[in-house]
C-alpha cells in the first residue's frame, strides 16, 4: 500500500501530516530544524508528492516513509541529538 500525504499543518511546536490511509502523524518541529527556523509563511509553501512533502524555497524534503519510521531530519546535528 502506497501511503501519501494529503495535507500539512503546523502549530508553534509541531508538524502534522494527514495521510491517505486516515492517520495523522504529529511530530515535534525540532525534528526538522530547517522547518523550525523559517517563518510560518515559508512553512506553508509546500508541495505534496506521492512520496512526501517538498519546500522548494528552502530546499527541504520530508518523506512519508521517514515520518512513519519516526525519523526526523538527521542531517542536522541538533535533530540527531533529539
Backbone as ProteinMPNN parsed JSONL, in Angstrom:
{"seq_chain_A": "XXXXXXXXXXXXXXXXXXXXXXXXXXXXXXXXXXXXXXXXXXXXXXXXXXXXXXXXXXXXXXXXXXXXXXXXXXXXXXXXXX", "coords_chain_A": {"N_chain_A": [[0.835, -1.17, 0.0], [0.648, 2.143, -0.926], [1.215, 4.918, 0.844], [0.355, 8.273, 1.085], [0.89, 11.826, 1.644], [-1.754, 13.989, 2.497], [-2.389, 16.488, 3.538], [-0.834, 19.219, 5.311], [-0.134, 20.633, 8.427], [0.776, 23.118, 10.851], [1.683, 23.995, 14.199], [2.792, 25.98, 16.951], [4.8, 24.289, 17.947], [4.709, 21.811, 16.677], [4.425, 19.587, 13.818], [2.136, 18.422, 11.626], [0.875, 15.773, 9.658], [-1.576, 14.747, 7.538], [-2.522, 11.613, 6.438], [-3.059, 9.443, 3.575], [-4.166, 7.049, 4.359], [-5.834, 7.567, 6.425], [-4.689, 8.131, 8.887], [-3.152, 10.576, 11.054], [-0.088, 12.021, 11.464], [1.822, 13.455, 13.967], [4.577, 15.347, 14.737], [7.397, 16.641, 16.596], [8.551, 19.924, 15.811], [11.253, 20.358, 16.219], [12.466, 18.114, 15.249], [12.852, 18.681, 12.638], [14.84, 20.896, 11.903], [15.272, 22.779, 9.835], [12.695, 23.504, 9.072], [11.781, 24.442, 11.499], [13.189, 26.817, 11.834], [12.287, 28.682, 9.985], [9.919, 31.082, 8.661], [6.372, 31.049, 9.517], [4.905, 31.48, 7.182], [6.686, 30.608, 5.177], [6.788, 27.896, 5.83], [4.287, 27.052, 4.996], [4.447, 26.992, 2.259], [4.54, 24.561, 0.62], [4.808, 21.552, -1.38], [2.972, 18.69, -2.243], [3.765, 15.283, -2.855], [3.759, 11.952, -4.256], [5.48, 10.611, -2.583], [6.121, 12.271, -0.433], [6.717, 15.469, 1.119], [7.617, 18.639, -0.108], [9.584, 21.556, 0.102], [10.323, 24.001, -1.872], [11.517, 26.61, -1.818], [13.141, 26.555, 0.448], [14.582, 24.328, 0.098], [13.924, 21.748, 1.222], [12.978, 18.447, 2.067], [10.624, 16.049, 3.128], [9.976, 12.778, 3.791], [7.191, 10.548, 3.584], [7.602, 7.9, 4.319], [9.797, 8.186, 6.054], [8.616, 9.691, 8.122], [6.718, 7.81, 9.019], [8.465, 5.922, 10.001], [9.442, 7.222, 12.159], [11.532, 9.012, 11.908], [13.404, 11.997, 11.971], [14.914, 14.923, 10.474], [17.943, 13.937, 9.962], [20.245, 15.098, 9.087], [20.95, 17.377, 10.358], [22.82, 18.303, 13.163], [21.509, 18.961, 15.625], [19.034, 17.703, 15.381], [19.754, 15.041, 15.332], [20.548, 14.641, 17.916], [18.247, 14.868, 19.345]], "CA_chain_A": [[0.0, 0.0, 0.0], [1.394, 3.388, -1.008], [0.591, 5.939, 1.685], [0.848, 9.593, 0.726], [0.432, 12.951, 2.457], [-2.899, 14.726, 1.947], [-2.311, 17.869, 3.992], [0.189, 19.524, 6.297], [-0.439, 21.763, 9.297], [1.79, 23.44, 11.85], [1.399, 24.905, 15.294], [4.048, 26.558, 17.438], [5.819, 23.296, 18.281], [4.57, 20.531, 15.989], [4.234, 19.444, 12.39], [1.167, 17.333, 11.481], [0.641, 15.351, 8.286], [-2.716, 13.852, 7.341], [-2.124, 10.6, 5.468], [-4.115, 8.883, 2.733], [-4.779, 5.877, 4.997], [-6.684, 8.023, 7.518], [-3.913, 8.533, 10.058], [-2.46, 11.856, 11.105], [1.157, 11.924, 12.228], [2.239, 14.738, 14.532], [5.945, 15.235, 15.246], [7.948, 17.924, 17.045], [9.285, 20.685, 14.799], [12.703, 20.242, 16.442], [12.95, 17.015, 14.406], [13.115, 19.253, 11.318], [15.345, 22.237, 12.203], [15.09, 23.69, 8.708], [11.317, 24.0, 9.174], [11.673, 25.156, 12.772], [13.846, 28.118, 11.775], [11.742, 29.549, 8.933], [8.66, 31.735, 9.048], [5.153, 30.271, 9.276], [4.539, 31.616, 5.771], [7.559, 29.714, 4.408], [6.372, 26.512, 6.093], [3.06, 26.737, 4.264], [4.734, 26.963, 0.826], [4.986, 23.195, 0.339], [4.173, 20.779, -2.453], [2.809, 17.274, -1.906], [4.049, 14.321, -3.914], [3.398, 10.589, -3.865], [6.412, 10.108, -1.575], [6.331, 13.141, 0.705], [6.449, 16.893, 1.113], [8.791, 19.381, -0.576], [9.606, 23.012, 0.214], [11.29, 24.433, -2.88], [12.227, 27.832, -1.429], [14.134, 26.276, 1.493], [15.236, 23.078, -0.304], [13.68, 20.748, 2.266], [12.107, 17.325, 1.716], [10.255, 15.137, 4.213], [9.311, 11.614, 3.203], [6.165, 9.871, 4.377], [8.243, 6.718, 4.901], [10.592, 8.631, 7.19], [7.687, 10.025, 9.212], [6.155, 6.562, 9.543], [9.532, 5.234, 10.733], [9.814, 8.023, 13.312], [12.805, 9.692, 11.658], [13.441, 13.413, 11.643], [15.992, 15.315, 9.572], [19.163, 13.551, 10.651], [21.404, 15.811, 8.55], [21.229, 18.463, 11.283], [23.294, 17.748, 14.442], [20.52, 19.147, 16.68], [17.995, 16.699, 15.208], [20.303, 13.731, 15.672], [20.657, 14.55, 19.369], [16.902, 14.923, 19.965]], "C_chain_A": [[0.886, 1.243, 0.0], [0.636, 4.465, -0.245], [1.199, 7.285, 1.329], [0.28, 10.649, 1.67], [-0.709, 13.656, 1.739], [-2.867, 16.195, 2.334], [-1.266, 17.993, 5.085], [-0.287, 20.721, 7.115], [0.684, 21.928, 10.315], [1.143, 24.179, 13.001], [2.751, 25.376, 15.809], [5.164, 25.533, 17.607], [5.773, 22.02, 17.455], [4.234, 20.691, 14.511], [3.297, 18.237, 12.238], [0.92, 17.05, 10.004], [-0.533, 14.382, 8.272], [-2.363, 12.914, 6.195], [-3.323, 10.0, 4.745], [-4.782, 7.655, 3.342], [-5.638, 6.256, 6.203], [-5.952, 8.45, 8.773], [-3.43, 9.972, 9.919], [-1.248, 11.663, 11.996], [1.533, 13.321, 12.68], [3.622, 14.519, 15.152], [6.433, 16.614, 15.696], [8.701, 18.618, 15.912], [10.795, 20.587, 14.995], [13.293, 19.067, 15.679], [13.345, 17.509, 13.022], [13.577, 20.696, 11.488], [15.172, 23.234, 11.061], [13.683, 24.291, 8.734], [11.116, 24.824, 10.444], [12.151, 26.593, 12.639], [13.407, 28.996, 10.608], [10.411, 30.132, 9.41], [7.471, 30.806, 8.824], [4.71, 30.343, 7.805], [5.381, 30.696, 4.888], [7.177, 28.25, 4.616], [5.172, 26.109, 5.243], [3.257, 26.701, 2.747], [5.317, 25.603, 0.436], [4.24, 22.618, -0.859], [4.1, 19.331, -1.987], [3.16, 16.434, -3.118], [3.635, 12.933, -3.421], [4.272, 10.079, -2.717], [6.59, 11.012, -0.362], [5.96, 14.584, 0.459], [7.742, 17.609, 0.74], [8.562, 20.877, -0.413], [10.701, 23.506, -0.714], [12.137, 25.608, -2.399], [13.313, 27.583, -0.382], [14.858, 24.949, 1.248], [15.143, 21.997, 0.778], [12.708, 19.695, 1.751], [11.865, 16.478, 2.954], [9.496, 13.982, 3.577], [8.263, 11.051, 4.154], [6.77, 8.639, 5.04], [9.074, 7.076, 6.131], [9.725, 9.0, 8.389], [7.121, 8.765, 9.845], [7.182, 5.777, 10.361], [9.99, 6.018, 11.957], [11.136, 8.743, 13.161], [12.579, 11.164, 11.352], [14.548, 13.662, 10.642], [17.318, 15.048, 10.266], [20.403, 14.224, 10.083], [21.799, 16.994, 9.428], [21.699, 17.859, 12.607], [22.26, 17.862, 15.566], [19.427, 18.071, 16.584], [18.497, 15.325, 15.612], [20.394, 13.552, 17.184], [19.311, 14.504, 20.06], [16.341, 13.562, 20.244]], "O_chain_A": [[1.777, 1.372, 0.84], [-0.454, 4.871, -0.646], [2.421, 7.424, 1.277], [-0.682, 10.401, 2.398], [-0.648, 13.893, 0.533], [-3.272, 17.054, 1.551], [-0.866, 17.006, 5.703], [-0.783, 21.703, 6.562], [1.436, 20.994, 10.595], [0.169, 24.906, 12.809], [3.763, 25.177, 15.137], [6.339, 25.858, 17.432], [6.704, 21.218, 17.52], [3.828, 21.752, 14.038], [3.638, 17.14, 12.68], [0.775, 17.971, 9.2], [-0.493, 13.33, 8.91], [-1.959, 13.355, 5.12], [-4.45, 10.042, 5.237], [-5.855, 7.254, 2.891], [-6.118, 5.381, 6.924], [-6.55, 9.079, 9.646], [-3.317, 10.506, 8.816], [-1.359, 11.204, 13.133], [1.562, 14.258, 11.882], [3.812, 13.627, 15.978], [5.934, 17.635, 15.224], [9.408, 17.967, 15.143], [11.546, 20.72, 14.029], [14.507, 19.019, 15.476], [14.089, 16.835, 12.31], [12.805, 21.624, 11.247], [14.946, 24.418, 11.307], [13.514, 25.475, 8.444], [10.36, 25.795, 10.446], [11.586, 27.494, 13.26], [14.094, 29.962, 10.276], [9.862, 29.718, 10.431], [7.556, 29.874, 8.024], [4.198, 29.364, 7.26], [4.861, 30.076, 3.961], [7.237, 27.453, 3.679], [5.059, 24.958, 4.823], [2.309, 26.404, 2.02], [6.455, 25.517, -0.024], [3.201, 23.123, -1.282], [5.052, 18.809, -1.406], [2.892, 16.815, -4.257], [3.205, 12.782, -2.277], [3.846, 9.208, -1.959], [7.151, 10.579, 0.644], [5.034, 14.895, -0.289], [8.822, 17.244, 1.203], [7.496, 21.398, -0.741], [11.882, 23.437, -0.374], [13.357, 25.594, -2.562], [14.298, 28.319, -0.328], [15.646, 24.5, 2.081], [16.148, 21.415, 1.187], [11.729, 20.02, 1.078], [12.783, 16.22, 3.732], [8.488, 14.191, 2.902], [8.432, 11.077, 5.373], [6.48, 8.361, 6.204], [9.058, 6.356, 7.129], [10.052, 8.668, 9.528], [7.051, 8.659, 11.07], [6.824, 5.058, 11.294], [10.833, 5.54, 12.716], [11.796, 9.054, 14.153], [11.689, 11.53, 10.585], [15.065, 12.727, 10.031], [17.766, 15.86, 11.076], [21.511, 13.952, 10.545], [22.881, 17.554, 9.253], [21.027, 16.971, 13.132], [22.146, 16.947, 16.382], [18.951, 17.586, 17.61], [17.745, 14.529, 16.174], [20.324, 12.427, 17.679], [19.229, 14.143, 21.234], [15.229, 13.446, 20.759]]}, "name": "protein", "num_of_chains": 1, "seq": "XXXXXXXXXXXXXXXXXXXXXXXXXXXXXXXXXXXXXXXXXXXXXXXXXXXXXXXXXXXXXXXXXXXXXXXXXXXXXXXXXX"}
